[in-house]
Amino acid sequence: MINPFRLNGPTIINVSGGRTSMLMLWRVLDAHDGQLPADAHAVFTNTGKEREETLLFLHRAAMHWSVVIRWIERDPDVPLKFREVNFGTAARNGEPFDRLIIDKSFLPNAVMRFCTQELKIVPAQRFMRAREYNEWVSVVGLRADEPSRVSKIRARDHGRFVVDCPLAAAGITRETVDTFWRSQPFDLGLRAWESNCAGCYIRSAKVLERVERDRPGTLDWWVEWERRMGATFYNGKPFAPIQAKARLPMLPLDLDDDAPDASGIPCNCTD
């Protein structure tokens, strides 16, 4: 039986910093005796709005597994249009995202989620082209319990690269992922409803309210950009009222620590 985690030829392993993609990286390493092939690259694309827990998780995984994870950020001012960073130098105040909004002169939104495209997908492609690969495989962390997302991404024409979903091929589900991380000496310090992207606008207002209530100030950046642009990231769901509601005295919430993540975000920023 073919091991879906065995790589063949130039490959980019897209690690978002979530539990699912990091299990995928572990399974790839395990399939190659603990070391990535020379033409395989584990890459994390940082927007500057990832949670600190996500960055620390990536850093710990690299240390525990002795694997090189390349950290990159969009930077239109350098020849390659991206720059390499690390845990210590990675943007943490939204700088790559700030520049993208300034360059576009409008906010990403539910219809035009160019933040995913321009801050994640395009820099990853540029990373591979900078290594003079004409074609490659892009490995993504979609699971077997996400069949619609797997079907959509496989059906799309990606140009120079093809997409592989080894977790789906191996029958790995969210339950498998959770079981794996319970046995590890380190884990991602985020709860089920929390996204790697600190204030992802695709999340429901209730989830965003809970995030802001738990960690006051999380939504400041999003509120400020909506104020500056006179627009919203998501039509009918401005951030300022969500933040204001989160600052009211605590009221019973439907969401609790055991609540599943029901947001179903169909983007490359998260697992």
QUINORRA-V848869 format. One record per pair of residues at least 12 apart in sequence whose ideal C-beta (glycine too) atoms are under 7 Angstrom apart, sorted by sequence separation. I is the first residue (numbers start at 1). GAP is how many residues later the second one is. D is the distance in Angstrom with one decimal. If there is no record, write none. Layout:
# QUINORRA-V848869
I/GAP/D + I/GAP/D
This chain:
# QUINORRA-V848869
13/12/5.9 + 72/12/5.6 + 73/12/5.7 + 226/12/6.0 + 71/13/6.5 + 140/13/6.7 + 226/13/5.5 + 44/14/5.7 + 70/14/6.3 + 71/14/4.8 + 193/14/4.9 + 226/14/6.8 + 13/15/6.0 + 71/15/5.6 + 100/15/6.7 + 150/15/5.1 + 223/16/4.6 + 25/17/5.6 + 193/17/6.4 + 194/17/6.2 + 222/17/4.4 + 223/17/5.0 + 73/18/5.9 + 97/18/6.7 + 100/18/5.5 + 150/18/4.7 + 71/19/5.7 + 100/19/6.1 + 199/19/5.9 + 138/20/6.9 + 198/20/5.5 + 199/20/5.1 + 219/20/5.3 + 223/20/5.6 + 7/21/6.6 + 5/22/4.5 + 74/22/4.8 + 97/22/6.4 + 199/22/6.9 + 5/23/4.9 + 73/23/4.8 + 76/23/7.0 + 96/23/6.0 + 138/23/4.7 + 140/23/5.9 + 142/23/4.6 + 144/23/6.8 + 199/23/4.5 + 219/23/6.6 + 136/24/7.0 + 137/24/6.5 + 143/24/4.9 + 144/24/4.8 + 219/24/4.6 + 6/25/5.0 + 42/25/6.3 + 44/25/5.7 + 46/25/5.9 + 135/25/5.6 + 136/25/4.9 + 137/25/5.7 + 138/25/5.1 + 139/25/5.0 + 140/25/6.0 + 142/25/6.4 + 143/25/6.0 + 5/26/3.9 + 42/26/7.0 + 74/26/6.5 + 134/26/6.7 + 135/26/6.6 + 141/26/6.0 + 142/26/5.5 + 13/27/6.4 + 15/27/5.5 + 17/27/6.0 + 42/27/4.7 + 43/27/4.9 + 44/27/5.1 + 45/27/5.5 + 46/27/5.0 + 76/27/6.7 + 137/27/5.2 + 139/27/6.4 + 144/27/4.8 + 3/28/5.2 + 11/28/6.8 + 13/28/6.8 + 15/28/6.8 + 42/28/6.7 + 59/28/4.2 + 144/28/5.8 + 145/28/4.3 + 10/29/4.7 + 11/29/4.4 + 12/29/5.4 + 13/29/4.5 + 14/29/6.4 + 15/29/5.1 + 41/29/5.9 + 43/29/6.3 + 143/29/5.4 + 144/29/5.4 + 145/29/5.9 + 7/30/5.7 + 9/30/6.5 + 13/30/6.9 + 143/30/5.6 + 212/30/6.8 + 12/31/5.5 + 36/31/6.4 + 143/31/6.4 + 212/31/5.4 + 55/32/6.1 + 201/32/3.7 + 205/32/5.5 + 7/33/5.0 + 17/33/6.3 + 201/33/4.5 + 209/33/5.3 + 213/33/4.3 + 208/34/5.1 + 212/34/3.8 + 22/35/6.9 + 55/35/6.2 + 29/36/6.0 + 209/36/5.6 + 17/37/3.8 + 205/37/5.4 + 209/37/4.7 + 17/38/7.0 + 29/38/6.0 + 22/39/5.5 + 26/39/6.8 + 46/39/6.6 + 17/40/5.7 + 17/41/4.9 + 82/41/4.3 + 15/43/6.9 + 48/43/3.7 + 210/43/6.3 + 46/44/5.0 + 48/44/6.5 + 74/44/6.4 + 82/44/5.1 + 46/45/6.2 + 48/45/6.3 + 49/45/5.0 + 74/45/5.4 + 81/45/5.6 + 82/45/6.4 + 210/45/5.3 + 48/46/4.4 + 80/46/6.0 + 48/47/4.8 + 48/48/4.6 + 49/48/5.4 + 206/48/6.8 + 207/48/6.8 + 47/49/5.6 + 48/49/5.1 + 74/49/5.1 + 206/49/6.2 + 46/50/6.9 + 47/50/5.0 + 73/50/7.0 + 80/50/5.3 + 72/51/5.2 + 15/54/6.2 + 72/55/5.6 + 207/56/6.4 + 70/57/7.0 + 204/59/6.3 + 203/60/5.2 + 202/61/6.6 + 193/62/6.0 + 202/63/4.9 + 200/65/6.6 + 202/65/7.0 + 191/66/6.3 + 193/66/6.1 + 192/67/6.0 + 47/68/6.9 + 192/68/5.8 + 193/68/5.4 + 192/69/4.6 + 200/69/6.7 + 47/72/4.5 + 197/72/5.0 + 196/73/6.4 + 197/73/6.4 + 45/74/6.5 + 196/74/5.1 + 45/75/4.7 + 195/75/5.2 + 45/78/5.0 + 45/79/5.7 + 43/81/5.7 + 43/84/5.8 + 110/92/6.8 + 14/110/6.4 + 12/112/5.9 + 12/115/7.0 + 24/115/7.0 + 12/116/5.5 + 24/117/4.6 + 149/117/6.0 + 10/118/6.9 + 107/118/6.4 + 21/120/3.5 + 20/121/4.5 + 64/121/7.0 + 64/122/6.4 + 107/122/5.4 + 10/123/4.4 + 20/123/6.1 + 106/123/6.7 + 12/124/6.1 + 14/124/6.4 + 101/124/6.4 + 107/124/5.3 + 109/124/5.8 + 110/124/5.2 + 11/125/6.1 + 14/125/6.4 + 16/125/6.7 + 106/125/6.6 + 108/125/6.6 + 109/125/6.3 + 110/125/6.8 + 10/126/4.0 + 11/126/4.6 + 12/126/5.3 + 13/126/4.7 + 14/126/5.2 + 60/126/4.6 + 107/126/5.3 + 109/126/6.9 + 12/127/6.8 + 14/127/6.9 + 94/127/5.2 + 9/128/6.6 + 11/128/6.0 + 141/130/5.4 + 57/131/4.4 + 54/134/6.9 + 53/135/6.1 + 53/136/4.1 + 53/137/5.3 + 51/139/6.4 + 24/142/6.6 + 54/142/4.5 + 24/143/5.4 + 51/145/5.9 + 50/146/5.4 + 20/147/6.9 + 50/147/6.5 + 51/147/5.4 + 121/147/5.9 + 49/148/5.7 + 120/148/4.7 + 49/149/5.1 + 120/149/6.1 + 47/150/6.9 + 116/151/4.5 + 116/152/5.1 + 116/153/5.7 + 23/154/5.2 + 113/154/6.0 + 20/157/5.2 + 23/157/5.3 + 19/158/5.2 + 5/161/5.0 + 4/162/3.9 + 19/162/5.4 + 4/165/3.9 + 4/166/5.1 + 19/169/5.4 + 18/170/6.7 + 49/172/6.8 + 18/178/5.6 + 17/179/5.2 + 16/180/5.7 + 21/250/5.5 + 20/251/3.5 + 18/252/5.8 + 19/252/6.4 + 16/253/6.5 + 18/253/3.5 + 16/254/5.8 + 16/255/5.8
